[in-house]
Structure formats: C-alpha cells, structure tokens
Amino acid sequence: LKTLVIDSPGAPLRLIEKPLPEPGAGEVRVRIHASPVNPSDLIFLEGNYGGGSFTDPRTFPRTPGFEASGVVEKAGPGLLPRLWMGRRVACVAPDGRDGAWAESMVTPAERCVPLLPSVTLDQASMMFVNPWTAEALLDVAKKHGAAACAQTAAAGALGRMIGRIFQKAGIPMIHIVRRPDQVELLIGDGIKPEHVLDSSSTGFDGSMRSAFTESRVSLVFDAVAGEMTGRLLAALPEGGKVVVYGALSKESASSSPYDLLFGNKKVEGFWLARWVQERGFVGRMLMAIRVQRQLGGDLASEVRSRVPLEDVPSAIQSYKKEMSCGKILIYPSGTK
Ligand SMILES: NC(=O)c1ccc[n+]([C@@H]2O[C@H](COP(=O)([O-])OP(=O)(O)OC[C@H]3O[C@@H](n4cnc5c(N)ncnc54)[C@H](OP(=O)(O)O)[C@@H]3O)[C@@H](O)[C@H]2O)c1
C-alpha cells in the first residue's frame, strides 16, 4: 500500500509503502479513487484539528485525508460491511486512525455512503466536508430565524455553495471576500454587486455596517476568525450573532466586551463533526441522499488540479497561495 504519512505536527509529508490494513468488525477497506485537500486537512497537518469530547484525532504518525471516494474492496464481519462490498462509496476517515491520502483506507462501514448512479467519483470525494456544512449552516440559520445572513470567505468552495443554497432558500446574504477579483467572481455567479463586500477596500467597516442594517443581517458565518470576528460583531445590530466555523487567519477570534455586554451580541462556534453526531444513522443517510442530488449543481465543487501522492506537498503550497481556484484532488493510484 502506497501512502502519505506525517510523523508530527508541521513535519514534511513522506510517501511510504505499508502492509495493506485489514478491516475489523463493522469496517470496510475502500480502494481510494480521489481525496481532496481541504482547510481542515491543513489544520490537521499543523496538529490543531479536533479534540474536545471526541476521540483525539491528533495522534501521529498518521496518514492525513478526512474524506474520499472509492470502491469497497474488502468487508470486515457485519451486515453493513457486507452490504457495501463492491459498491462505489463516499467515505470519511476513522477517528484517530489513518486517513484517505493512500491507495486504500480502512474505516467503519457507517462512515461510508453508497453513491447514486448519477454521482461521479470525483464529486463524491468532496461530498461530506463542504456540502454537509453548507446544509448544516442553512439549518442553523433557519433555527435562528435569521431574516438575512452574511458570510466571510465567500469566494471559497464552501462560501459559493452557501451562496447558492441560501439564495434558493430565500435567505438574503451579504458576501465578504478579500480581493477585488473575488468580487467579480461572485457577481459572475449571479450575486448582486451591492451584496458583495471586499474587506481590502477602504471604508469596508462602514460599508459592512450599512449593508447589515439595510438587509437586516442578524447572523454571520465567519470562516476567518482573528480580528475579522470583532469587526463583524461591531457591524451587527444589537442582538446579532457571529458563528465562527473556520480558522483561516489562524488567529484568536476577537470581540469587543462592549459589543458583548451592551450590544447583547454573541460569538459561538460550529463544527460539522458535532452536528453530524447529533443526527444518528438514519438522519445521516437521508442527508447523504439529499446532498448527492445536489452534487452536480448547487453543492458542486470546482477542481483546480488532479495530482498523484508524490506531488501533494508542492500542490499544497500552490493551494495555500490562492485558495479560491478550486480543490486539489489527490489520486492515490495515479492520474491516468
Ligand atoms: N466548522 C466546520 O465543521 C467546517 C466544515 C467545512 C469547512 N469549514 C471551513 O470553511 C472554510 C472554507 O473552506 P473551503 O473548503 O471553502 O476553503 P477554500 O475553497 O480553500 O476557500 C478558502 C477561501 O478563504 C479565503 N481565505 C483564505 N485565507 C483567508 C484569510 N486569512 N482571510 C480571509 N479570507 C481567506 C480564500 O481566498 P484566497 O483565494 O484569497 O486565498 C478562499 O476564498 C475553512 O475555514 C474551513 O476550515 C469548517
């Protein structure tokens, strides 16, 4: 088995050969077709991913890669593994064990979803992390009763999905990006120019405050954190909330105590893993079908490049320089 491995946080990725892992009870071994590089993988490579009440996913050395697609090539004992045997699946890595940046991965059968015939293995490899988060954040917005929302990192893969599904759900959205060309990108997606703000432009904070007031924004989804969180909080009207769901700035989320005390504003976190755990097996399967039906449209991801395991370190460097150009897909068996 050819696999990438990281020995400790921040260490270089190494390509090694290992014996094929055997699936245990309730598990399957998936022959990996493709696995994307997501920001969560970058956080994992730095040793900062997960923790809390979950199985500590920071054990090293380990093969990275949280999500993938492939074909089930071996089933461990159990009904579900036998049902999934030979099928095309989207899959998530097991907690605390080797992930998907390898030719094969062993994972619980419960973490695999069989694919509808219409879904390609490429789109299926990017089916969980972002599409499920987009649906989950829509659920959060509906429960909050938000008349309108805003989001940062709006030109990223997830930001564009959120833009499409909130538009379809009839929830107005203010989109915040960080470069002028990203404004054009979103306008090209059909978003009204007055609903896109560039945080690098002069007068951004004032424009944001006016846009939030005019559109009656009460909830912001923030993937940037750092000082951006405090700026969002300041721009929100009384009682507004910022949901921090990403750490792109790698900085502590700031907030003015006056906004919290006198403005009755709130900052909270969102993590998909926790949201999914609260759903149960049937709820997860229903969501899997719902998401698959939209994978060719509103929940589609663009791909910038397809790379073999050997080229992953250099591909990650170019991804970090400009993240809005689509996902890198890793093809562990080569790009053919
Ligand atoms: N909480 C959860 O459970 C969960 C689940 C899924 C995703 N996420 C988070 O969602 C976010 C977006 O994921 P994605 O897959 O859409 O990423 P992506 O496709 O790589 O896009 C990232 C976007 O963020 C922008 N960006 C990067 N660093 C930034 C910074 N310091 N300040 C402002 N903007 C910045 C990039 O702009 P450039 O092109 O200019 O680089 C790009 O538009 C990530 O933070 C990810 O961790 C969280």
Ligand as a Chemical Component Dictionary entry (heavy atoms), coordinates in Angstrom:
data_LIG
# 
_chem_comp.id                   LIG 
_chem_comp.type                 NON-POLYMER 
_chem_comp.pdbx_formal_charge   0 
_chem_comp.three_letter_code    LIG 
# 
loop_
_chem_comp_atom.comp_id 
_chem_comp_atom.atom_id 
_chem_comp_atom.alt_atom_id 
_chem_comp_atom.type_symbol 
_chem_comp_atom.charge 
_chem_comp_atom.model_Cartn_x 
_chem_comp_atom.model_Cartn_y 
_chem_comp_atom.model_Cartn_z 
_chem_comp_atom.pdbx_ordinal 
LIG N1  N1  N 0  -16.569 24.003 11.078 1  
LIG C1  C1  C 0  -16.684 23.038 10.212 2  
LIG O1  O1  O 0  -17.156 21.949 10.531 3  
LIG C2  C2  C 0  -16.199 23.255 8.799  4  
LIG C3  C3  C 0  -16.557 22.358 7.791  5  
LIG C4  C4  C 0  -16.143 22.629 6.475  6  
LIG C5  C5  C 0  -15.361 23.754 6.196  7  
LIG N2  N2  N 1  -15.015 24.569 7.226  8  
LIG C6  C6  C 0  -14.206 25.779 6.995  9  
LIG O2  O2  O 0  -14.750 26.505 5.922  10 
LIG C7  C7  C 0  -13.741 27.358 5.404  11 
LIG C8  C8  C 0  -13.779 27.346 3.879  12 
LIG O3  O3  O 0  -13.454 26.060 3.382  13 
LIG P1  P1  P 0  -13.324 25.851 1.802  14 
LIG O4  O4  O 0  -13.140 24.409 1.549  15 
LIG O5  O5  O -1 -14.369 26.615 1.109  16 
LIG O6  O6  O 0  -11.924 26.569 1.525  17 
LIG P2  P2  P 0  -11.320 27.035 0.142  18 
LIG O7  O7  O 0  -12.104 26.547 -1.013 19 
LIG O8  O8  O 0  -9.888  26.722 0.214  20 
LIG O9  O9  O 0  -11.510 28.626 0.175  21 
LIG C9  C9  C 0  -10.982 29.400 1.212  22 
LIG C10 C10 C 0  -11.380 30.844 0.935  23 
LIG O10 O10 O 0  -10.994 31.637 2.036  24 
LIG C11 C11 C 0  -10.161 32.714 1.600  25 
LIG N3  N3  N 0  -9.147  32.953 2.631  26 
LIG C12 C12 C 0  -8.095  32.186 2.944  27 
LIG N4  N4  N 0  -7.417  32.712 3.976  28 
LIG C13 C13 C 0  -8.068  33.842 4.328  29 
LIG C14 C14 C 0  -7.845  34.829 5.317  30 
LIG N5  N5  N 0  -6.818  34.773 6.170  31 
LIG N6  N6  N 0  -8.715  35.869 5.362  32 
LIG C15 C15 C 0  -9.754  35.960 4.509  33 
LIG N7  N7  N 0  -10.024 35.047 3.555  34 
LIG C16 C16 C 0  -9.186  33.993 3.462  35 
LIG C17 C17 C 0  -9.554  32.238 0.289  36 
LIG O11 O11 O 0  -9.223  33.350 -0.518 37 
LIG P3  P3  P 0  -7.889  33.389 -1.440 38 
LIG O12 O12 O 0  -8.266  32.800 -2.763 39 
LIG O13 O13 O 0  -7.621  34.834 -1.498 40 
LIG O14 O14 O 0  -6.839  32.583 -0.752 41 
LIG C18 C18 C 0  -10.717 31.440 -0.290 42 
LIG O15 O15 O 0  -11.656 32.285 -0.927 43 
LIG C19 C19 C 0  -12.424 26.846 6.002  44 
LIG O16 O16 O 0  -12.056 27.698 7.060  45 
LIG C20 C20 C 0  -12.795 25.502 6.557  46 
LIG O17 O17 O 0  -11.981 25.083 7.622  47 
LIG C21 C21 C 0  -15.426 24.350 8.503  48 
# 
loop_
_chem_comp_bond.comp_id 
_chem_comp_bond.atom_id_1 
_chem_comp_bond.atom_id_2 
_chem_comp_bond.value_order 
_chem_comp_bond.pdbx_ordinal 
LIG N1  C1  SING 1  
LIG C1  O1  DOUB 2  
LIG C1  C2  SING 3  
LIG C2  C3  SING 4  
LIG C2  C21 DOUB 5  
LIG C3  C4  DOUB 6  
LIG C4  C5  SING 7  
LIG C5  N2  DOUB 8  
LIG N2  C6  SING 9  
LIG N2  C21 SING 10 
LIG C6  O2  SING 11 
LIG C6  C20 SING 12 
LIG O2  C7  SING 13 
LIG C7  C8  SING 14 
LIG C7  C19 SING 15 
LIG C8  O3  SING 16 
LIG O3  P1  SING 17 
LIG P1  O4  DOUB 18 
LIG P1  O5  SING 19 
LIG P1  O6  SING 20 
LIG O6  P2  SING 21 
LIG P2  O7  DOUB 22 
LIG P2  O8  SING 23 
LIG P2  O9  SING 24 
LIG O9  C9  SING 25 
LIG C9  C10 SING 26 
LIG C10 O10 SING 27 
LIG C10 C18 SING 28 
LIG O10 C11 SING 29 
LIG C11 N3  SING 30 
LIG C11 C17 SING 31 
LIG N3  C12 SING 32 
LIG N3  C16 SING 33 
LIG C12 N4  DOUB 34 
LIG N4  C13 SING 35 
LIG C13 C14 SING 36 
LIG C13 C16 DOUB 37 
LIG C14 N5  SING 38 
LIG C14 N6  DOUB 39 
LIG N6  C15 SING 40 
LIG C15 N7  DOUB 41 
LIG N7  C16 SING 42 
LIG C17 O11 SING 43 
LIG C17 C18 SING 44 
LIG O11 P3  SING 45 
LIG P3  O12 DOUB 46 
LIG P3  O13 SING 47 
LIG P3  O14 SING 48 
LIG C18 O15 SING 49 
LIG C19 O16 SING 50 
LIG C19 C20 SING 51 
LIG C20 O17 SING 52 
# 
